[in-house]
Amino acid sequence: MDHSITNELTGFRPISLEGLNGKAAMLERLDNKYIVPANRLRPALHAFSDLFDVLEIDGIRAFTYATRYYDDDDLRSYYDHHQGRRKRCKVRVRDYVDTGLSYLEVKLKSKRQITVKKRLKLQEPGSGLDHSGENFIDTCHREIYDSPFDRPLAPVIEMQYMRITLVAKEGGERMTIDTQLSFKAGDVRRLVRPDISIVETKSARGNGIADAIFRGLHVHPTKRCSKYCVGMAATGQVERHNRFLPALRRLQLLDGRALSPA
């Protein structure tokens, strides 16, 4: 992680995980994603420090996330997103490395195009999908779309990154800052430069305090910036990825020479 970014966190008041969940769980939200180099993120963090607290657990403010995404043989989760389908579902298992927790997470879009995330705590990190996990996915799908989840899933890509989480002092808004991203699919690994971050703002209406601060600094959202879809394209797992070219370009992942064995 760019140390100048972590240094900017010293001005933030800490908030515990319990405090964050009680204040801003944000399992239903509208998101904006920004791809921001460190020299543009630092002044934004300075402005955020008066309005946001930072998640801190045991003195740690930047946490390692390891995630495996699941899809079917036709990569329907990927192509549903690529084609902009209203009904779409992503499934992942996320390990919170620093805390030893692991969750099965299902992300869907509601009729109002609000992101709905549902999750199931797993017994241990590294767990795969078992029968209870498959039932959980089916239940989530039926609740949102009134139809069963009807396709078998297998892991298709792994990713890891460092995450900083900020939560607004007032209201339920929060944001995440992801750096040191790496994607691994098959025998291919792709790395994002450590001075480039993906920032995701999460608010009830999709136009929160953080979005206003970014606009004031002439930093604008990057559309179609799903880490799953970007990772699948960057590692060469999909044939079509035109919708994600702006994100791939800003993350500097278009140069095929950057492909490296895992």
C-alpha positions in Angstrom: 0.0 0.0 0.0 1.2 3.5 -0.7 2.4 4.7 2.7 1.4 8.3 1.9 -2.2 7.0 1.9 -1.9 5.3 5.3 -0.2 8.4 6.7 -3.4 10.4 5.8 -5.4 8.1 8.1 -3.8 9.6 11.3 -6.3 12.4 11.2 -9.3 10.1 11.4 -11.1 9.1 14.6 -11.3 5.3 14.9 -14.6 3.3 15.0 -15.0 -0.3 16.0 -16.5 -3.0 13.8 -19.6 -3.1 16.1 -19.9 0.6 15.9 -19.7 0.5 12.1 -22.3 -2.3 11.7 -24.6 -0.5 14.1 -24.3 2.7 12.2 -23.9 1.8 8.6 -24.3 -1.9 7.7 -25.4 -0.7 4.2 -26.5 -4.1 2.9 -28.9 -2.2 0.6 -27.3 0.8 -1.1 -26.5 2.6 -4.3 -22.8 2.5 -5.1 -20.3 4.7 -7.1 -16.8 3.5 -7.9 -13.8 5.7 -8.5 -10.4 4.6 -9.8 -8.1 7.1 -8.1 -4.2 7.6 -8.2 -2.6 8.4 -4.8 -1.9 12.0 -5.8 -5.6 12.6 -6.3 -6.7 10.5 -3.3 -4.6 12.3 -0.6 -6.4 15.7 -0.8 -9.8 13.8 -0.8 -8.7 12.0 2.4 -7.8 15.3 4.0 -11.3 16.5 3.3 -12.9 13.2 4.5 -11.2 13.3 7.9 -13.6 15.9 9.3 -16.7 14.0 8.2 -15.8 10.3 8.4 -14.3 7.8 11.0 -12.1 4.9 10.0 -12.6 1.3 10.9 -10.0 0.1 13.4 -9.6 -3.4 14.8 -6.7 -4.1 17.2 -4.9 -1.1 16.0 -5.2 -2.1 12.3 -6.8 0.2 9.8 -6.0 -1.5 6.5 -7.2 -5.1 6.2 -6.4 -8.0 3.9 -9.3 -9.4 2.0 -9.1 -12.7 0.0 -12.0 -13.4 -2.2 -13.1 -16.3 -4.5 -15.8 -15.7 -7.1 -18.0 -18.5 -8.4 -19.7 -18.8 -11.8 -21.2 -21.5 -14.0 -19.6 -23.0 -17.1 -21.2 -20.3 -19.3 -19.9 -17.5 -17.0 -23.5 -16.2 -16.7 -22.7 -13.9 -13.8 -20.0 -12.2 -15.8 -22.0 -11.9 -19.0 -25.2 -10.8 -17.3 -23.1 -7.9 -15.9 -21.4 -7.3 -19.2 -24.8 -7.1 -21.0 -26.3 -4.9 -18.3 -29.1 -7.2 -17.4 -31.3 -6.0 -14.6 -31.5 -9.4 -13.0 -28.0 -10.5 -12.1 -26.4 -12.4 -9.2 -22.8 -12.7 -8.1 -21.6 -15.3 -5.6 -18.3 -15.1 -3.7 -16.6 -16.4 -0.6 -14.7 -13.7 1.2 -12.0 -14.4 3.8 -11.3 -11.5 6.2 -7.6 -12.5 6.7 -6.8 -10.3 9.7 -9.8 -11.4 11.8 -10.1 -15.0 10.7 -13.7 -14.6 9.5 -15.2 -16.0 6.3 -18.6 -15.3 4.6 -20.5 -16.6 1.7 -21.8 -13.4 0.0 -24.6 -13.1 -2.6 -25.0 -9.8 -4.5 -28.2 -9.0 -6.4 -29.9 -6.1 -7.9 -33.4 -5.1 -6.7 -36.1 -3.7 -9.0 -35.0 -0.2 -8.1 -31.4 -1.2 -9.2 -30.2 -1.0 -5.6 -27.4 -3.4 -4.7 -28.6 -6.0 -2.2 -25.9 -8.0 -0.4 -26.8 -11.0 1.7 -24.2 -13.2 3.5 -23.8 -16.3 5.5 -21.0 -16.8 8.0 -18.9 -19.9 7.3 -17.2 -22.1 9.8 -13.6 -21.4 8.7 -11.6 -19.5 6.0 -11.1 -21.3 2.8 -14.5 -23.0 2.9 -16.1 -23.9 -0.4 -19.7 -24.1 -1.4 -21.5 -27.0 0.4 -25.2 -27.9 0.4 -26.1 -25.3 3.0 -24.4 -22.6 0.9 -26.2 -23.7 -2.2 -29.5 -23.5 -0.3 -28.6 -20.0 0.9 -27.9 -18.8 -2.6 -31.2 -20.2 -3.8 -33.1 -18.6 -1.0 -31.5 -15.2 -1.7 -32.4 -15.5 -5.4 -36.0 -16.4 -4.7 -36.4 -13.5 -2.3 -35.3 -10.9 -4.9 -36.3 -12.5 -8.2 -39.1 -14.9 -7.2 -37.3 -17.7 -9.1 -34.9 -20.5 -8.1 -31.1 -20.3 -8.7 -30.8 -23.0 -11.3 -27.1 -23.4 -12.2 -24.1 -25.2 -10.7 -21.2 -23.0 -9.6 -17.4 -23.5 -9.4 -14.6 -21.1 -8.4 -13.3 -19.1 -11.4 -11.1 -16.4 -10.0 -9.3 -15.3 -6.8 -8.4 -11.8 -5.8 -6.7 -10.1 -2.8 -6.4 -6.5 -1.8 -6.0 -4.2 1.2 -9.1 -2.4 2.3 -9.7 0.8 4.3 -13.3 1.4 5.4 -14.6 4.9 6.3 -18.0 5.6 7.8 -19.7 9.0 8.0 -19.9 10.6 11.4 -23.5 11.5 10.6 -25.9 9.3 8.7 -25.4 5.9 7.2 -23.0 6.6 4.4 -19.7 4.7 4.1 -16.9 4.1 1.7 -14.1 1.6 1.0 -10.7 2.1 -0.4 -9.0 -0.9 -2.0 -5.3 -1.0 -2.9 -2.7 -3.6 -3.8 -5.1 -5.5 -5.9 -4.1 -8.8 -7.4 -6.1 -11.2 -9.6 -5.4 -14.9 -10.1 -7.2 -17.2 -12.5 -5.7 -20.5 -13.6 -2.0 -19.9 -14.1 -2.2 -16.2 -14.7 -1.8 -13.4 -12.1 -2.3 -9.7 -12.7 -1.3 -6.9 -10.3 -2.5 -3.3 -10.0 0.0 -0.7 -9.2 0.0 0.0 -5.4 -0.5 3.7 -5.9 -3.9 3.2 -7.7 -7.0 2.6 -5.5 -10.6 1.6 -6.2 -12.8 3.7 -4.0 -16.4 2.7 -3.6 -18.9 5.1 -2.0 -22.1 3.6 -0.6 -25.1 5.7 0.3 -28.9 5.4 0.2 -29.4 7.6 -2.8 -26.0 7.2 -4.5 -25.1 10.9 -4.1 -23.5 11.2 -0.7 -21.0 13.4 1.1 -18.0 11.6 -0.4 -19.4 11.9 -3.9 -19.7 15.7 -3.5 -16.1 16.0 -2.2 -14.8 14.0 -5.2 -16.8 16.2 -7.6 -15.3 19.2 -6.0 -11.8 17.8 -6.7 -12.8 16.9 -10.3 -12.7 13.2 -9.6 -15.5 11.3 -11.3 -16.9 7.8 -11.1 -15.8 5.0 -13.4 -18.7 3.1 -14.7 -18.7 -0.7 -14.9 -15.9 -1.2 -12.4 -16.8 -4.5 -11.0 -13.6 -6.1 -9.6 -14.9 -9.5 -10.6 -15.5 -8.5 -14.2 -12.3 -6.5 -14.4 -10.3 -9.4 -13.0 -11.9 -11.9 -15.4 -11.0 -9.6 -18.4 -7.5 -8.8 -17.1 -6.6 -12.5 -16.7 -7.9 -13.4 -20.2 -10.8 -15.6 -19.0 -13.5 -14.0 -21.2 -13.8 -13.2 -24.8 -15.9 -10.0 -24.5 -15.0 -7.2 -22.2 -15.5 -3.9 -24.1 -17.8 -2.5 -21.4 -14.9 -2.7 -18.9 -12.2 -1.1 -21.1 -12.3 2.3 -19.3 -11.8 0.6 -15.9 -9.0 -1.7 -17.3 -7.3 1.4 -18.9 -7.4 3.4 -15.6 -6.1 0.4 -13.7 -3.4 0.0 -16.3 -4.3 -3.6 -16.9 -4.6 -3.5 -20.8 -0.9 -4.2 -21.4 -0.8 -8.0 -22.1 2.9 -8.0 -21.2 2.0 -7.6 -17.6 0.6 -11.1 -17.6 2.7 -13.3 -15.3 2.6 -16.9 -14.1 0.9 -17.3 -10.7 
